[in-house]
Amino acid sequence: MTSKLQPMDQGIIKNIKHHYRRSKMQRNLRRIDSGLEIDNINLLESIELLHKSWGAVTQFTIANCFHRAGFTKDINKNSRTYGGRTSRRRKSNRVGSIPAAFF
């Protein structure tokens, strides 16, 4: 029931998990290509991959999840209109970032 009402359950978490698993697989493939063993990922690497994964979630993904949960009136994929307002396209429409001072 909560997945029908909560936007995070509608697909944002699923999208983050997708990007995280993809990043983890790419890390393992790079290690194999370098002739290194695939080892367990440590906590710092895991946090860095999660940060990278969150950065890969687009504003449109979040807006779409809120729309499916009933929080907005309309979403037009072609014009990037959310709830009656048109967003400006930037070089990257990635969501949020953690200041470099944290890393």
Backbone as CSV, one residue per row, in Angstrom:
resi,resn,N_x,N_y,N_z,CA_x,CA_y,CA_z,C_x,C_y,C_z
1,MET,0.813,-1.194,0.000,0.000,0.000,0.000,0.857,1.257,0.000
2,THR,1.920,1.265,0.780,2.729,2.483,0.844,3.364,2.801,-0.503
3,SER,3.665,1.772,-1.317,4.293,2.039,-2.605,3.355,2.799,-3.535
4,LYS,2.057,2.766,-3.264,1.105,3.503,-4.088,1.014,4.956,-3.659
5,LEU,1.408,5.257,-2.431,1.260,6.603,-1.900,2.576,7.347,-1.742
6,GLN,3.656,6.650,-1.623,4.930,7.297,-1.338,5.812,7.317,-2.586
7,PRO,6.157,8.515,-3.062,6.950,8.642,-4.288,8.297,7.925,-4.237
8,MET,8.927,7.884,-3.054,10.229,7.221,-2.965,10.085,5.741,-3.304
9,ASP,8.950,5.144,-2.909,8.709,3.739,-3.199,8.268,3.524,-4.645
10,GLN,7.819,4.586,-5.309,7.296,4.475,-6.662,8.390,4.224,-7.698
11,GLY,9.611,4.533,-7.398,10.633,4.292,-8.390,11.957,4.977,-8.126
12,ILE,11.982,5.943,-7.220,13.228,6.658,-6.954,14.240,5.705,-6.329
13,ILE,13.810,4.949,-5.331,14.714,3.991,-4.692,15.140,2.921,-5.689
14,LYS,14.189,2.462,-6.498,14.502,1.464,-7.521,15.550,1.997,-8.496
15,ASN,15.421,3.278,-8.863,16.359,3.895,-9.789,17.751,4.026,-9.172
16,ILE,17.795,4.418,-7.901,19.082,4.520,-7.201,19.744,3.139,-7.133
17,LYS,18.965,2.109,-6.797,19.506,0.746,-6.725,20.044,0.302,-8.080
18,HIS,19.338,0.656,-9.149,19.793,0.308,-10.503,21.155,0.935,-10.782
19,HIS,21.278,2.223,-10.508,22.549,2.914,-10.762,23.662,2.381,-9.856
20,TYR,23.330,2.062,-8.601,24.314,1.525,-7.665,24.847,0.178,-8.159
21,ARG,23.938,-0.713,-8.532,24.359,-2.041,-9.015,25.174,-1.927,-10.295
22,ARG,24.784,-1.003,-11.152,25.533,-0.794,-12.401,26.947,-0.298,-12.097
23,SER,27.060,0.663,-11.180,28.379,1.182,-10.799,29.235,0.093,-10.171
24,LYS,28.617,-0.732,-9.340,29.349,-1.825,-8.693,29.847,-2.837,-9.731
25,MET,29.002,-3.128,-10.721,29.396,-4.053,-11.783,30.536,-3.452,-12.617
26,GLN,30.448,-2.167,-12.925,31.513,-1.511,-13.677,32.823,-1.539,-12.903
27,ARG,32.751,-1.348,-11.583,33.943,-1.420,-10.731,34.572,-2.804,-10.835
28,ASN,33.733,-3.846,-10.744,34.244,-5.215,-10.822,34.848,-5.515,-12.188
29,LEU,34.221,-5.042,-13.245,34.762,-5.259,-14.595,36.094,-4.542,-14.785
30,ARG,36.212,-3.337,-14.235,37.508,-2.620,-14.311,38.594,-3.397,-13.576
31,ARG,38.249,-3.979,-12.427,39.224,-4.769,-11.665,39.654,-6.006,-12.457
32,ILE,38.703,-6.662,-13.106,39.023,-7.837,-13.920,39.927,-7.441,-15.083
33,ASP,39.577,-6.331,-15.757,40.388,-5.857,-16.887,41.808,-5.491,-16.464
34,SER,41.956,-5.038,-15.216,43.273,-4.664,-14.703,44.045,-5.858,-14.163
35,GLY,43.429,-7.023,-14.193,44.085,-8.218,-13.690,44.016,-8.362,-12.189
36,LEU,43.140,-7.611,-11.550,42.995,-7.681,-10.097,41.840,-8.607,-9.734
37,GLU,41.884,-9.081,-8.497,40.806,-9.915,-7.996,39.599,-9.056,-7.649
38,ILE,38.423,-9.634,-7.802,37.226,-8.941,-7.335,37.146,-9.185,-5.836
39,ASP,37.194,-8.104,-5.084,37.133,-8.228,-3.630,35.855,-7.590,-3.114
40,ASN,35.620,-7.756,-1.844,34.449,-7.130,-1.231,34.602,-5.623,-1.252
41,ILE,33.515,-4.959,-1.413,33.514,-3.502,-1.439,33.531,-3.005,0.007
42,ASN,34.353,-2.010,0.293,34.400,-1.499,1.666,33.369,-0.374,1.842
43,LEU,33.201,0.074,3.071,32.169,1.057,3.389,32.375,2.363,2.635
44,LEU,33.596,2.849,2.546,33.864,4.097,1.843,33.504,3.983,0.365
45,GLU,33.913,2.882,-0.267,33.575,2.680,-1.678,32.058,2.595,-1.866
46,SER,31.397,1.942,-0.934,29.945,1.810,-1.007,29.269,3.178,-0.923
47,ILE,29.732,4.014,-0.016,29.175,5.363,0.125,29.447,6.180,-1.131
48,GLU,30.645,6.057,-1.688,30.973,6.796,-2.911,30.093,6.345,-4.076
49,LEU,29.854,5.028,-4.187,28.989,4.521,-5.248,27.543,4.983,-5.045
50,LEU,27.105,5.027,-3.803,25.755,5.509,-3.520,25.618,6.991,-3.877
51,HIS,26.633,7.763,-3.559,26.637,9.186,-3.914,26.574,9.361,-5.428
52,LYS,27.361,8.583,-6.132,27.354,8.622,-7.594,25.981,8.197,-8.137
53,SER,25.378,7.203,-7.512,24.075,6.702,-7.946,22.985,7.738,-7.734
54,TRP,23.011,8.429,-6.592,22.033,9.479,-6.339,22.200,10.607,-7.354
55,GLY,23.421,10.904,-7.723,23.681,11.944,-8.716,23.187,11.573,-10.104
56,ALA,22.981,10.293,-10.350,22.513,9.834,-11.661,20.990,9.858,-11.779
57,VAL,20.291,10.080,-10.675,18.830,10.155,-10.708,18.446,11.524,-11.263
58,THR,17.601,11.517,-12.281,17.225,12.782,-12.923,16.028,13.426,-12.229
59,GLN,15.874,14.720,-12.451,14.727,15.444,-11.922,13.442,14.877,-12.494
60,PHE,13.487,14.467,-13.743,12.292,13.917,-14.373,11.852,12.627,-13.685
61,THR,12.808,11.788,-13.292,12.470,10.550,-12.580,11.735,10.872,-11.281
62,ILE,12.237,11.831,-10.544,11.610,12.210,-9.275,10.228,12.802,-9.514
63,ALA,10.128,13.712,-10.483,8.836,14.331,-10.784,7.824,13.285,-11.227
64,ASN,8.265,12.329,-12.027,7.374,11.281,-12.499,6.872,10.422,-11.340
65,CYS,7.731,10.126,-10.389,7.320,9.328,-9.228,6.296,10.082,-8.383
66,PHE,6.494,11.387,-8.204,5.523,12.178,-7.460,4.200,12.244,-8.226
67,HIS,4.290,12.340,-9.547,3.078,12.366,-10.365,2.288,11.071,-10.210
68,ARG,2.973,9.941,-10.289,2.298,8.646,-10.142,1.672,8.479,-8.763
69,ALA,2.254,9.151,-7.762,1.690,9.082,-6.412,0.542,10.079,-6.237
70,GLY,0.304,10.900,-7.269,-0.823,11.828,-7.230,-0.510,13.199,-6.673
71,PHE,0.758,13.587,-6.615,1.128,14.878,-6.051,1.142,16.024,-7.059
72,THR,1.092,15.739,-8.346,1.084,16.792,-9.350,-0.083,16.579,-10.290
73,LYS,-0.414,17.635,-11.004,-1.545,17.555,-11.920,-1.146,17.005,-13.271
74,ASP,-0.011,17.429,-13.791,0.365,16.978,-15.122,1.881,16.944,-15.293
75,ILE,2.307,16.017,-16.127,3.706,15.928,-16.523,3.717,15.685,-18.015
76,ASN,4.434,16.517,-18.720,4.571,16.350,-20.155,6.029,16.040,-20.425
77,LYS,6.330,14.811,-20.806,7.707,14.356,-20.959,8.471,15.161,-22.005
78,ASN,7.808,15.548,-23.085,8.495,16.248,-24.164,8.896,17.667,-23.791
79,SER,8.036,18.385,-23.082,8.357,19.768,-22.741,8.903,19.919,-21.334
80,ARG,9.004,18.815,-20.610,9.498,18.821,-19.231,8.656,19.755,-18.365
81,THR,7.345,19.628,-18.455,6.434,20.433,-17.659,6.022,19.639,-16.430
82,TYR,6.163,20.245,-15.267,5.811,19.604,-14.014,4.771,20.458,-13.307
83,GLY,3.579,19.944,-13.148,2.561,20.640,-12.379,2.267,22.037,-12.887
84,GLY,2.309,22.234,-14.199,1.998,23.538,-14.764,3.203,24.436,-14.957
85,ARG,4.354,24.058,-14.439,5.559,24.878,-14.605,6.535,24.148,-15.502
86,THR,7.169,24.877,-16.383,8.161,24.282,-17.272,9.540,24.496,-16.667
87,SER,10.302,23.420,-16.551,11.647,23.548,-15.999,12.611,23.972,-17.091
88,ARG,13.630,24.666,-16.686,14.673,25.040,-17.629,15.643,23.893,-17.758
89,ARG,16.035,23.608,-18.964,17.011,22.541,-19.182,18.398,23.086,-18.905
90,ARG,19.120,22.380,-18.129,20.503,22.740,-17.837,21.404,21.758,-18.545
91,LYS,22.686,22.008,-18.428,23.650,21.089,-19.010,23.421,19.682,-18.479
92,SER,23.112,19.590,-17.197,22.811,18.306,-16.576,21.597,18.496,-15.688
93,ASN,20.664,17.571,-15.767,19.492,17.676,-14.900,19.591,16.669,-13.763
94,ARG,20.785,16.452,-13.284,21.002,15.551,-12.157,20.560,16.233,-10.877
95,VAL,20.167,15.431,-9.919,19.630,15.945,-8.680,20.719,16.083,-7.641
96,GLY,20.718,17.219,-6.974,21.547,17.458,-5.801,22.997,16.999,-5.878
97,SER,23.787,17.588,-5.045,25.160,17.145,-4.943,25.649,17.418,-3.527
98,ILE,26.567,16.619,-3.105,27.182,16.810,-1.800,28.474,17.575,-2.036
99,PRO,28.699,18.644,-1.276,29.909,19.431,-1.464,31.167,18.571,-1.383
100,ALA,32.153,18.938,-2.172,33.399,18.179,-2.217,34.093,18.116,-0.853
101,ALA,33.772,19.042,0.013,34.391,19.055,1.336,34.088,17.788,2.129
102,PHE,33.010,17.103,1.777,32.650,15.879,2.465,33.466,14.693,2.004
103,PHE,34.218,14.826,0.907,34.984,13.709,0.373,36.461,13.969,0.394
